[in-house]
Amino acid sequence: MSPNELETLKVFEKDGAAGKGEISRRLGISTHYAATLCGSLWRKGYLEILERRRYRLTEKGLAELQEHLSQVR
């Protein structure tokens, strides 16, 4: 998992659901790059798509995030 993907997952851990615009503002990246990150994480099974083009962590995404965070500590 790339560092940017990990940072994206952290946004979802804090905010619950978020759209590409929210991700881009929180991480200081373009909306296009936020869409690319979310699409990649969705294809890997870490995010699910909700109504209105919003995403949310899946159980797999939460487990992956927690695993990375535990390795840092």
JOBELVEN-V27616 format. One record per pair of residues at least 4 apart in sequence whose ideal C-beta (glycine too) atoms are under 8 Angstrom apart, sorted by sequence separation. I is the first residue (numbers start at 1). J is the second residue. D is the distance in whole Angstrom. If there is no record, write none. Layout:
i->{I,I}
j->{J,J}
d->{D,D}
This chain:
i->{1,2,3,4,5,6,7,8,9,10,11,12,18,19,20,21,22,23,24,29,30,31,32,33,34,35,36,37,38,39,40,42,49,50,57,58,59,60,61,62,63,64,65,66,67,68,69,1,12,18,24,29,41,42,49,50,57,12,23,24,41,42,49,50,11,15,24,27,42,48,18,29,47,48,57,24,38,47,48,21,24,47,48,11,15,20,23,46,47,11,46,21,42,45,20,23,41,46,47,8,11,20,23,45,46,11,45,38,20,46,8,7,41,4,4,8,8,8,5,9,4,8,17,19,20,19,5,12,19,5,18,19,9,17,18,17,17,16,5,12,12,13,12,9,12,13,9,13,9,10,9,6,6,1,1}
j->{5,6,7,8,9,10,11,12,13,14,15,16,22,23,24,25,26,27,28,33,34,35,36,37,38,39,40,41,42,43,44,46,53,54,61,62,63,64,65,66,67,68,69,70,71,72,73,6,17,23,29,34,46,47,54,55,62,18,29,30,47,48,55,56,18,22,31,34,49,55,26,37,55,56,65,33,47,56,57,31,34,57,58,22,26,31,34,57,58,23,58,34,55,58,34,37,55,60,61,23,26,35,38,60,61,27,61,55,38,64,27,27,61,27,29,34,37,38,37,41,37,41,50,52,53,53,40,47,54,41,54,55,46,54,55,55,56,56,46,55,56,57,57,57,61,62,61,65,64,65,65,65,68,64,68}
d->{5,7,6,6,7,7,7,7,6,7,6,7,4,7,6,6,6,6,8,5,7,6,7,6,6,6,6,6,6,6,6,7,8,4,4,7,6,6,6,6,6,7,6,6,7,7,7,6,7,6,5,6,4,5,8,7,5,6,8,6,5,7,6,6,6,7,5,7,6,7,8,8,4,6,7,7,6,7,8,6,4,6,5,7,8,5,4,7,6,6,6,7,7,6,4,7,8,6,6,6,5,5,7,5,3,7,7,5,6,6,7,6,7,8,8,8,5,7,6,7,6,6,6,7,7,6,7,7,5,6,6,7,6,5,6,7,4,6,8,7,7,7,4,7,7,7,6,6,7,7,5,7,6,7,7}
